[in-house]
């Protein structure tokens, strides 16, 4: 198995919504973004699948060393070897990979976050930094696109947090700020009970509104000239916004079951969004010629 095949297999088996957005990229970019995604999955799995925190820290320390080897072209892991080609082609900063690992390690230090300020740092590390590297792979002309990518990463992570409240609770983790639980009169014990009370529904509605605000902020920052190269991010946003809509339509019952979209619906949303962005890009180029 080649490094690229390993990463492809890792991405495909994950069942993630992100995978559908990669399908419409040219091969060099698709290979690069899949290697980045495979790296994120590897370090995330270290935390999720290792019961002993100290063992997990040792494994994350190994990944920090592996990233160093990646930049010295002496990687040992299949994902590291794939990343060697990615950083050559797209000049991704080494510190971004380390920051992602730092974010994953926060799960070993925190089982809950006191305020949104602390949670924002976590979201920045595990999602917005990935968004910044993704933007580099997709390509852009206007540096304002990096601000869009950062905000979009935050929006996607907040959607994940809302969708996975029940699953995270089973792991003993809470990503809804504790001061917001207090504001809405919700206890951690009530969240673990898997019952949607009026107070819990109001709390979760507040989380959804924050995510919607981040999507709106992101797309307000995206320059028209970069919409087409950044279409994979737009596809991700379309799929995740659809999940957010489903959560709202179901009455925020995320403690009772995990809201998800079928693979065929994800593929349809990805295809429709790609087609729409292609048409929009043609109109943009036509207007640019006539001006």
C-alpha positions in Angstrom: 0.0 0.0 0.0 1.3 3.4 -0.9 1.1 6.5 1.4 -1.6 8.0 -0.9 -3.6 4.8 -0.8 -3.4 4.6 3.0 -4.7 8.2 3.3 -7.4 7.6 0.8 -8.5 4.5 2.7 -8.5 6.4 6.0 -10.6 9.2 4.6 -13.1 6.9 2.8 -13.6 4.7 5.8 -14.3 7.6 8.1 -17.7 8.3 6.6 -17.1 12.0 7.2 -19.0 14.7 5.4 -15.7 16.2 4.5 -14.9 13.4 2.1 -17.7 14.4 -0.3 -16.2 17.9 -0.7 -12.9 16.4 -1.8 -14.4 14.5 -4.8 -14.7 17.6 -7.0 -11.1 18.8 -6.7 -8.3 18.3 -9.3 -6.1 15.3 -8.4 -3.1 17.2 -6.9 -5.3 19.1 -4.6 -7.5 16.1 -3.8 -4.4 14.1 -2.9 -3.1 16.9 -0.7 -6.3 17.6 1.2 -6.8 13.9 1.8 -3.3 13.6 3.3 -4.1 16.5 5.6 -7.5 15.0 6.6 -5.8 11.6 7.3 -3.3 13.3 9.6 -6.2 15.0 11.5 -7.9 11.6 11.8 -4.7 9.9 13.1 -4.1 12.4 15.9 -7.8 12.6 16.8 -8.0 8.8 17.0 -5.0 8.9 19.4 -7.2 10.8 21.9 -10.5 9.0 21.2 -9.1 5.4 21.2 -6.5 5.6 24.0 -7.9 5.1 27.5 -4.8 6.0 29.4 -4.1 9.8 29.1 -0.4 9.4 29.6 -0.2 6.8 26.8 -2.1 9.2 24.6 0.3 12.0 25.4 3.2 9.8 24.5 1.6 9.0 21.1 0.9 12.7 20.5 4.5 13.5 21.3 5.5 10.9 18.7 3.4 12.7 16.2 5.1 16.0 17.0 8.4 14.3 16.3 7.0 12.8 13.1 6.0 16.2 11.8 9.6 17.3 12.4 10.7 14.3 10.3 8.2 15.2 7.6 9.9 18.6 7.2 13.3 16.8 7.1 11.9 14.3 4.5 12.5 11.4 6.8 8.9 10.5 7.8 8.2 7.0 9.2 4.4 6.8 9.1 2.4 6.4 5.9 0.5 9.7 6.6 3.8 11.5 7.2 5.2 10.2 3.9 2.1 11.5 2.1 2.4 14.9 3.9 6.0 15.2 2.6 4.6 15.6 -0.9 1.8 17.9 0.3 4.1 20.4 2.0 6.5 20.4 -1.0 3.6 21.3 -3.3 1.7 23.8 -1.1 4.3 25.1 1.4 2.2 24.4 4.6 3.7 25.8 7.8 5.1 23.3 10.3 3.6 25.2 13.2 0.1 24.6 11.9 0.5 20.8 12.3 1.9 21.3 15.8 -1.1 23.5 16.7 -3.5 20.8 15.6 -1.8 18.3 17.8 -1.9 20.9 20.7 -5.7 21.1 20.1 -6.1 17.4 20.3 -4.1 17.3 23.5 -6.6 19.8 25.0 -9.0 16.9 25.2 -6.7 15.3 27.7 -6.5 18.5 29.8 -10.2 19.5 29.7 -13.4 17.5 30.0 -15.4 20.8 29.9 -14.7 24.4 29.1 -15.6 27.2 31.6 -16.4 29.8 29.0 -16.6 30.3 25.2 -13.2 32.0 25.3 -11.5 28.7 26.3 -13.6 26.7 23.8 -12.7 29.2 21.1 -9.0 28.3 21.5 -9.8 24.6 21.1 -11.9 25.3 18.0 -9.2 27.4 16.5 -6.6 24.7 16.9 -8.6 21.7 15.8 -10.7 23.3 13.1 -9.8 26.9 12.0 -6.1 26.0 11.6 -7.2 23.1 9.4 -9.3 25.6 7.5 -6.3 27.9 6.9 -4.2 25.0 5.5 -7.1 23.9 3.4 -7.4 27.4 1.9 -3.7 27.2 1.0 -4.3 23.9 -0.8 -7.4 25.1 -2.6 -5.7 28.3 -3.7 -6.7 32.0 -3.4 -5.9 35.4 -4.7 -7.1 37.7 -1.9 -5.7 37.2 1.6 -9.2 38.0 3.0 -9.9 34.4 2.1 -7.8 33.3 5.0 -10.2 35.1 7.4 -13.1 33.3 5.7 -11.3 30.0 6.1 -10.7 30.7 9.8 -14.4 31.6 10.4 -15.6 28.6 8.4 -13.5 26.3 10.5 -15.1 27.7 13.6 -18.6 27.3 12.1 -18.0 23.7 11.1 -16.6 22.8 14.6 -19.5 24.4 16.4 -21.9 22.3 14.2 -19.9 19.2 15.1 -20.1 20.1 18.8 -23.9 20.5 18.7 -24.4 17.3 16.6 -22.2 15.2 18.9 -23.4 16.3 22.3 -24.7 12.9 23.2 -21.7 11.0 21.8 -19.2 13.3 23.6 -21.2 13.0 26.8 -20.8 9.3 26.7 -17.0 9.9 26.6 -17.1 12.2 29.6 -16.6 15.3 27.5 -18.6 18.5 27.2 -17.9 21.2 24.6 -20.8 23.5 25.6 -19.4 26.2 27.9 -20.2 25.7 31.6 -21.2 29.4 32.1 -23.8 29.0 29.3 -25.3 25.9 31.0 -25.7 28.0 34.1 -27.3 30.8 32.2 -29.9 28.5 30.8 -30.4 26.6 34.0 -29.1 23.3 32.8 -26.9 20.9 34.8 -24.3 18.5 33.4 -26.4 15.7 34.9 -29.4 16.7 32.9 -27.3 16.6 29.7 -26.2 13.1 30.5 -29.9 12.0 31.0 -30.5 12.2 27.3 -33.9 14.0 27.7 -34.7 17.2 25.8 -36.2 19.6 28.3 -37.3 23.2 27.5 -34.2 24.6 29.1 -31.9 22.2 27.2 -33.7 23.1 24.0 -33.1 26.8 24.6 -29.4 26.1 25.4 -29.0 24.1 22.2 -30.8 26.7 20.1 -28.3 29.3 21.4 -25.5 27.0 20.2 -27.1 26.6 16.8 -27.5 30.4 16.4 -23.9 30.9 17.2 -22.9 28.4 14.5 -25.2 30.2 12.0 -23.6 33.5 12.9 -20.1 32.0 12.1 -21.3 30.7 8.7 -22.7 34.2 7.9 -19.5 35.8 9.0 -17.4 33.4 6.9 -19.2 34.0 3.7 -19.3 37.7 4.2 -15.5 37.6 4.2 -15.1 35.4 1.1 -14.1 37.5 -1.9 -15.9 36.6 -5.2 -12.6 36.0 -6.9 -11.9 33.1 -4.6 -15.3 31.4 -4.4 -14.5 28.9 -7.2 -11.1 27.8 -5.9 -12.6 27.5 -2.4 -15.6 25.5 -3.6 -14.7 22.5 -1.5 -15.1 24.6 1.6 -18.4 25.8 0.3 -19.5 22.2 -0.2 -18.5 21.4 3.4 -20.5 24.4 4.6 -23.5 23.3 2.6 -23.5 19.8 4.0 -22.9 21.0 7.6 -25.6 23.7 7.3 -28.0 21.0 6.2 -27.1 19.0 9.4 -27.7 22.1 11.4 -31.1 22.6 9.7 -32.0 19.0 10.5 -31.1 19.5 14.2 -33.4 22.5 14.3 -36.2 20.8 12.5 -36.1 17.8 14.9 -36.4 20.1 17.9 -32.8 20.0 19.0 -33.1 16.3 20.1 -29.4 15.7 19.8 -29.2 14.1 23.3 -31.6 11.4 22.1 -29.9 10.5 18.8 -27.2 11.6 16.5 -28.5 13.7 13.5 -26.9 12.7 10.2 -27.5 12.8 6.5 -27.5 9.8 4.2 -24.5 9.3 1.9 -26.7 9.9 -1.2 -27.9 13.2 0.2 -24.4 14.3 1.0 -23.3 13.4 -2.5 -26.3 15.2 -4.0 -25.6 18.4 -1.9 -21.9 18.2 -3.0 -22.8 17.9 -6.7 -25.5 20.6 -6.6 -23.2 23.0 -4.8 -20.3 22.3 -7.1 -22.5 22.9 -10.2 -23.9 26.1 -8.7 -20.4 27.4 -7.9 -19.3 26.6 -11.4 -22.2 28.6 -12.9 -21.5 31.4 -10.5 -17.8 31.4 -11.6 -18.7 31.6 -15.3 -20.9 34.6 -14.5 -18.1 36.2 -12.5 -15.6 35.8 -15.4 -18.2 37.2 -17.9 -18.7 40.3 -15.7 -15.0 40.7 -15.2 -14.5 40.8 -19.0 -17.2 43.3 -19.7 -16.1 45.7 -16.9 
